[in-house]
Amino acid sequence: RGRLLTRILLCILAWSALATVTGKLALPGPEGYLFGISVVIAAAALGGYLMRLVRLPPLLGMLLAGFLLRNVGVVDVPSAVIALTMNTSNSSNVTNMSILDMGNSSSSSSSSLTSNLRTSWSSALRSVALVIILIRAGLGLDPAVLKKAKYVILRLAFLPCLVEASIDAVFAVVLLDFSWAWGYILGFVIAAVSPAVVVPSLLGLQDRGFGVAKGIPTLVIAAASFDDVIAISGFGIALGLVFSTGGSLALNILRGPLELIGGIGGGTLVGIVAWYIPSSDKSGGHRYRNRIMFLLLGGLTAVFGTRLVHFTGAGALGTLVMAFVAGRKWPDEDRKQVARAFALMWHLAQPMLFGLIGAEIDSTTLGEDFVGKAIGILWIGMLFRVIVSALSVTRYGLTLKERLFVALAWLPKATVQAAIGSLALDTATQQGGTPEQIRLGKMVLTIAVLVIVFTAPVGSIAISLSGPRLLIQGQDASATDAFSHDGT
C-alpha cells in the first residue's frame, strides 16, 4: 500500500510540475495533448499493477487501460480514418513518409476529456520506450549462443514471417477479393512480431533463469528484430507494386537487404566507438553515466534518424546491435551497471509504451461485416506460423516442449501493426487513389487493429504462463552441450 501511495503521489507531482511548465498543454481541454498522454500513462501503470495482483502479465492491463480510455471517450487519439479530414504531408509514396507525421494535426474537436491525444506525440513516445527495451535486450544477448545459433536465428526470422504473410495473402485473395499485391500488403502487416511485447516477456523469464541454459531468450530476441525488418521490407515492396511511380519500385525491392546491412553495419560501428568513448580510465560513476547516455542517444538517433531517411526497419536492428557490440568489451561491472539503469528506465517506460499502443485501437473500426473472415485469416496464418516456427528450431537440441514455447513466443503483434497499419490508406488518400484503393486501405487498417486486439494479450499471456512450464530453469552445462554440435 505504501508503494502504491508513493507512486500515486509521484504521478500527481509529475503532472503538477508539467502543468506549471507547459500550461494548457497539460490541462484538460482542446489543446491538452500532454494531459491526454499523462492520463493514458497513469491509467496504464494502474492497470499493470492490478494485473500483477492476479498474476497476469502487466502489459495486458496496460493495453486494456489504453483501449478503454480511448473507446469510452476519455481520450481521443485520431486514427488514420479520422486523419482523412486533417492536413497531412504531400508525400507521393508512403514509404517516403515519416511515421511521426501520420495523423498529426494542430486541432480537433471532441467531447472527450482531452480533445486530441496527438498521434505524432504518441508515436514518438512509443519509439522512445522501444529504444529503451531494445538496448536492454542487446546488453542481455549471449554472444556464445548467437555464434552457435546464427543459422537457426536466420531461419526463425525469415521462414515464419514469409510463410504467414503468404498464407494471409492467399486467403485475402480468396475470402476478401484482394489483388495479390494488396494481399501481400495485408500479409506483411499481419506477419510482423512485436519486439515491444516479445522482448520484455522473454527478459522476465531470462531474469528468473528459464531457458537460459539453451539460450532460448537470446535466440528469440535476436530473431525478433530481423523479423520486423523482413516484414516492413516486404510491406514496402508490396506497397510499391500498388502505388509506385517510376524507379521507386527498385528502391523498395532493395530496401530489405539495405536495411539489414545498414542496421547491422551502423550498429556495429557505433558499438565499437562505445568501447573507447568514454574512456575506461574515468571514475566509475562518470563512466557509467556517460555510457548510459551514449547508448540512449545513439538508439534514439538510430530509430528516429532512419525514419527520416525512410529506412525505418534498420533503426530497431541497429539499436539492438549497437548495445550488444558495446557491451562485449566493457568490464562486467560496467555492463551490469548500465543494464540496471536501462531496467529502471524500462520500468518507467513500459506503461507509456503499452498504454499508448492500447489507445491507438479504435473499436469503431471493428464494425465491418468482414470481421469474421478477417479473424479467420488471422488465426489460419498464425497456425502456420506456429508450425513453421517449431520446425525452424529443429537441429538446435531443443525438446518438444521448448520448440512449442518458441512457437508460442512468436505470436504477439502490436508495434509494427500500430505503425504501418494505416499507411496503405494514407497513401491511397494522399495520392488521390480510387475508391477501391481507399476501401482496401480501410480493410487493411481494420485487420491491423484486430491483430493487436487478439495477439498482443494472448501472446503475452502464452509466454508468461507457458515459460515456467515448458522451459528448464537455471544454468546447466550439460544442457548447453545439447546444441553445441552445429547450431544449424
Secondary structure, 3 states (H helix, E strand, C coil): CHHHHHHHHHHHHHHHHHHHHHHHHHCCECCCHHHHHHHHHHHHHHHHHHHHHCCCCHHHHHHHHHHHHHHCCCECCCCCCHHHHCCCCCCCCHHHCCHHHCCCCCCCCCCCCECCCCHHHHHHHHHHHHHHHHHHHHHHCCHHHHHHCHHHHHHHHHHHHHHHHHHHHHHHHHHHCCCHHHHHHHHHHHHCCCHHHHHHHHHHHHHCCECCCCCHHHHHHHHHHHHHHHHHHHHHHHHHHHHCCCCHHHHHHHHHHHHHHHHHHHHHHHHHHHHHCCCCCCCHHHHHHHHHHHHHHHHHHHHHHHHHCCCHHHHHHHHHHHHHHHHHHCCHHHHHHHHHHHHHHHHHHHHHHHHHHHHCCCHHHHCCCCHHHHHHHHHHHHHHHHHHHHHHCCCCCCCHHHHHHHHHHCCCCCHHHHHHCCHHHHHHHHCCCCHHHHHHHHHHHHHHHHHHHHHHHHHHHHHHHHHHHHCCECCCHHHHHCCCCCCC
